[in-house]
Amino acid sequence: MDTDAQHTERDHSPAPDQGPEQRSRFARLRTATANLHRRPATLLALCLAFLLLLSTFVMQPFLIPSSSMENTLRIGDRVLVNKLAYRFGGEPRRGDVVVFDGTGSFVHSDSGENPVTALVRGAGAALGLARPAETDFVKRVIGVGGDRVTCCDKRGRIKVNGEPVTEGYLHPGNAPSSVDFDIVVPEGKLWVMGDHRARSSDSRDHLGEPGGGTVPIDKVIGRADWISWPFSHWTTLDHPRSFDAIPAPAGTHG
């Protein structure tokens, strides 16, 4: 019998069946598996943090909560608010649709919202998933600092610095205003109105209050530039040409 032909069966596994080395191998495997399970949560957290930073400093989704801007903006639309539009020296122009904090102009009392609820709602609003704060509004700029805004001429049109404005964006059937007014907008302030004048609580409703219904420019959060949702409303918000012929306020040049 040829003993050289006999071979001992070997275990080709690189790891032993027992002992410290085997336990270490299983520990590493468990750690790697746990890391794989945690990775989606980590990626989700990083994505949410990135979106919150983007929303805070660059572009914020804003859920339209009311009919005051119809038919330009409808309830449930999400608009993208450009927070860089006025950050580097630019200022709101007549005709811009802006989102602003109405504290001190449109709202004069604390909502009394629970701080925890406010934090959760604020995070949802920053992502366009929840209604904005009760102090946030979206309106169209009609007059800027120094402008004289009056209502109305013989044809029922609003005038800015004596020039009538043809407002093609108004909700069908709406008059430019059912309230007469004549105001000179203070410097650094804005006169704002909704496109659905019959259902908009805007500068006209705060004429007798401090500030006369005007909104400080430093309270403007940004300019609404796009409708991003729903897809059927997906469009840019173009600047109306009806304000191009408005002359400069009296006493200014250019």
C-alpha positions in Angstrom: 0.0 0.0 0.0 1.4 3.3 -1.0 1.2 5.5 2.0 2.4 8.5 0.0 -0.9 8.4 -1.9 -2.9 9.0 1.3 -3.8 12.6 1.9 -5.3 14.1 5.1 -8.5 16.0 4.4 -8.0 19.7 5.3 -10.3 22.5 6.3 -9.7 25.3 3.8 -11.5 27.9 5.9 -9.2 30.8 6.7 -10.8 31.2 10.1 -10.8 28.6 13.0 -14.0 27.1 14.3 -13.5 28.5 17.8 -11.2 30.7 19.8 -10.6 34.5 20.1 -9.9 34.9 16.4 -13.2 33.4 15.4 -15.1 35.6 17.9 -13.3 38.6 16.5 -14.3 37.7 13.0 -18.0 37.5 14.0 -17.7 40.8 15.8 -16.3 42.5 12.7 -19.1 41.0 10.7 -21.8 42.2 13.1 -20.2 45.7 13.1 -20.2 45.8 9.3 -23.8 44.7 9.1 -24.9 47.3 11.7 -23.1 50.0 9.6 -25.0 48.9 6.5 -28.3 49.2 8.4 -27.3 52.7 9.7 -26.1 54.0 6.4 -29.6 54.8 4.9 -30.5 56.7 8.0 -27.2 58.6 7.9 -27.7 59.5 4.3 -31.3 60.7 5.0 -30.1 62.8 7.9 -27.4 64.4 5.7 -29.9 65.1 2.9 -32.3 66.7 5.3 -29.5 68.8 6.8 -28.4 69.9 3.3 -32.0 70.8 2.3 -32.5 72.8 5.5 -29.3 74.8 4.8 -30.4 75.4 1.2 -33.8 76.5 2.4 -32.3 78.8 5.1 -29.8 80.6 2.9 -30.6 80.1 -0.8 -34.0 78.8 -1.9 -37.0 78.0 0.2 -40.1 76.1 -0.8 -43.2 78.0 0.3 -46.7 76.4 0.5 -49.4 78.8 -0.6 -52.0 78.7 2.3 -54.8 81.0 0.9 -56.6 82.2 -2.2 -55.3 85.8 -1.9 -52.9 85.5 -4.9 -55.2 83.6 -7.3 -55.1 83.0 -10.1 -51.3 83.6 -10.1 -50.8 81.3 -7.1 -53.4 78.8 -5.9 -54.0 77.1 -2.6 -51.5 74.2 -2.3 -49.0 75.5 -4.8 -45.4 75.3 -3.8 -43.3 78.3 -4.9 -39.5 78.5 -4.7 -38.5 81.7 -2.9 -35.2 83.1 -4.1 -33.5 84.4 -0.9 -30.5 85.7 -2.8 -32.6 88.0 -5.0 -32.1 91.1 -2.7 -29.2 90.0 -0.7 -26.4 91.7 -2.6 -27.6 95.2 -3.0 -30.8 94.6 -5.0 -34.2 95.7 -3.7 -37.8 94.6 -4.5 -39.3 96.1 -7.6 -42.8 97.1 -8.5 -44.5 93.9 -9.7 -42.4 91.4 -7.8 -44.1 88.7 -5.9 -42.5 88.6 -2.5 -42.7 86.5 0.7 -42.3 88.5 3.9 -42.5 88.4 7.6 -45.5 90.5 8.6 -44.6 90.9 12.2 -44.9 94.5 13.2 -46.8 95.4 10.0 -49.6 92.9 9.3 -49.4 91.1 12.6 -49.0 92.9 15.9 -49.5 90.2 18.5 -47.7 86.9 19.3 -49.5 83.8 18.0 -48.7 82.0 21.3 -47.7 78.8 19.4 -46.0 76.1 21.5 -42.2 76.4 21.0 -41.8 72.6 20.2 -44.8 72.8 17.8 -43.3 75.9 16.2 -40.0 74.2 15.7 -41.5 71.1 14.1 -43.8 73.2 11.9 -40.9 75.5 11.0 -38.8 72.6 9.8 -41.7 71.3 7.7 -42.4 74.7 6.3 -38.8 75.1 5.4 -39.1 72.0 3.2 -42.4 73.1 1.8 -44.3 70.2 3.6 -46.3 72.3 6.1 -48.1 75.6 6.2 -45.9 78.6 6.8 -46.0 80.6 10.0 -49.1 82.7 10.6 -46.8 85.7 10.3 -45.5 84.9 6.8 -47.3 86.4 3.8 -47.0 86.3 0.0 -48.1 89.5 -2.0 -47.2 91.5 -5.0 -45.2 94.8 -4.7 -47.2 97.7 -6.0 -45.3 100.6 -4.6 -41.7 101.1 -3.4 -40.2 103.8 -1.2 -41.2 107.3 -2.3 -44.0 106.2 -4.6 -47.4 107.7 -4.4 -50.0 105.0 -4.8 -53.7 106.0 -5.2 -57.0 104.4 -6.0 -58.6 104.9 -8.3 -58.8 106.8 -11.6 -62.0 107.3 -13.6 -61.5 103.8 -15.2 -61.0 102.2 -11.7 -57.3 101.7 -12.1 -54.6 102.1 -9.4 -52.1 104.8 -10.1 -48.5 104.9 -9.2 -46.8 108.3 -9.3 -49.8 109.5 -11.4 -49.5 106.7 -14.0 -52.4 104.2 -14.2 -51.4 100.5 -14.0 -53.1 97.9 -16.2 -53.0 94.8 -13.9 -53.5 91.8 -16.2 -52.6 89.4 -13.3 -55.8 90.3 -11.3 -58.2 87.5 -10.6 -60.9 87.5 -13.3 -63.8 89.8 -12.3 -61.9 91.6 -9.5 -61.7 95.4 -9.4 -58.3 96.8 -8.6 -59.7 97.9 -5.2 -63.0 98.4 -3.5 -61.2 100.8 -1.0 -60.1 104.3 -2.0 -56.6 105.2 -0.7 -53.9 107.8 -1.3 -50.5 107.0 0.3 -46.9 108.0 -0.2 -44.8 104.9 0.6 -42.0 105.7 3.2 -38.4 105.1 2.2 -37.4 101.5 3.0 -41.0 100.3 2.9 -43.3 98.5 0.4 -46.9 98.8 -0.5 -48.2 95.2 -1.3 -51.4 93.8 -2.5 -52.8 90.3 -3.4 -53.8 89.5 -7.0 -57.2 88.3 -5.8 -58.2 91.7 -4.4 -61.6 90.6 -3.2 -60.1 88.0 -0.9 -56.8 89.6 0.0 -56.0 91.1 3.3 -53.1 93.4 2.4 -51.7 96.9 2.8 -55.2 98.4 2.4 -56.4 96.6 5.5 -53.7 98.1 7.7 -54.0 101.8 6.6 -54.9 103.0 10.1 -52.2 101.0 11.9 -48.6 101.9 12.7 -46.7 101.9 9.4 -49.9 102.6 7.4 -50.0 99.2 5.9 -46.5 99.3 4.5 -43.9 96.5 4.9 -40.2 97.1 5.8 -37.9 95.9 3.1 -35.7 94.1 5.8 -38.7 91.9 6.5 -38.8 90.5 3.0 -37.7 86.8 3.0 -37.3 86.6 -0.7 -38.8 86.8 -4.2 -41.1 84.0 -5.5 -39.6 83.0 -8.8 -41.0 79.6 -9.7 -44.0 77.4 -9.1 -42.5 74.0 -8.5 -45.6 72.0 -7.5 -47.9 70.7 -8.7 -46.3 69.9 -12.1 -49.4 71.1 -13.9 -48.7 74.6 -12.5 -44.9 74.4 -13.1 -43.8 77.8 -14.4 -41.7 80.8 -13.7 -43.3 84.0 -12.3 -42.5 86.6 -14.9 -42.2 90.2 -14.0 -45.2 92.1 -15.4 -44.4 94.8 -18.1 -47.3 97.0 -16.8 -44.9 98.7 -14.3 -42.3 99.6 -16.9 -43.8 103.0 -17.7 -44.1 104.1 -14.1 -42.1 107.3 -13.6 -39.8 107.8 -10.7 -41.2 109.3 -7.5 -41.4 113.1 -7.4 -38.2 114.7 -6.2 -36.0 111.8 -7.5 -34.0 111.4 -10.6 -33.9 108.4 -13.0 
